[in-house]
Every structure is written in structure tokens, then in C-alpha cells.
Amino acid sequence: MTVPFSTRRALDVQDLIDAAVDDGEGTIQNVVEAAIREKWGQQYGTGDQR
């Protein structure tokens, strides 16, 4: 299940997201979700749940 998520991003962050997508890392959604899971997933006990 997914929920809408709309937020403003700094231009440098958007550039990083675009580069990851262009490099074949998936969609914008995949890139953002992977980054959040990597940073906080283990700390808050969610791991790699999707």
C-alpha cells in the first residue's frame, strides 16, 4: 500500500534523486523510499518492509 507524499526538496537533493533514477536505481518513489529505509529503517524497527 502507498500513500500520497508531496514535499518540497532542495535543488541539490532533487539533482541527486534525478541522477539515481537516470542511473537505473528505479523510480523517484523507489529512490526516496530506499534512502529513508537506509537512514532510519533499522533505528525505528521497520527494516526493509514495503
C-alpha positions in Angstrom: 0.0 0.0 0.0 1.2 3.5 -0.7 0.0 6.9 0.5 0.4 10.3 -1.2 3.5 12.2 -0.2 4.2 15.7 -1.5 7.1 17.7 -0.3 9.5 20.4 -1.5 13.1 19.4 -1.9 16.3 21.3 -2.1 17.7 21.6 -5.7 20.8 19.6 -4.8 18.6 16.8 -3.3 16.5 16.8 -6.5 19.6 16.5 -8.6 20.7 13.5 -6.5 17.3 11.8 -7.0 17.4 12.5 -10.7 20.9 11.1 -11.0 19.9 7.9 -9.2 16.9 7.5 -11.4 18.9 8.2 -14.5 21.5 5.6 -13.3 18.8 2.9 -13.2 18.1 2.9 -9.5 14.3 2.9 -10.1 11.6 5.5 -10.0 11.7 8.6 -7.8 9.4 6.8 -5.4 11.9 3.8 -5.2 14.9 6.1 -4.7 13.3 8.2 -1.9 11.9 5.1 -0.1 15.2 3.3 -0.3 17.1 6.3 1.1 14.6 6.7 4.0 14.8 3.0 4.8 18.6 3.0 4.7 18.8 6.1 7.0 16.1 5.3 9.6 14.7 1.8 8.9 16.8 -0.1 11.4 16.7 2.6 14.1 12.9 2.6 14.1 12.4 -1.1 13.7 10.9 -1.1 10.2 13.8 -2.6 8.3 13.1 -3.2 4.6 9.4 -3.6 4.9 7.4 -2.5 1.9 
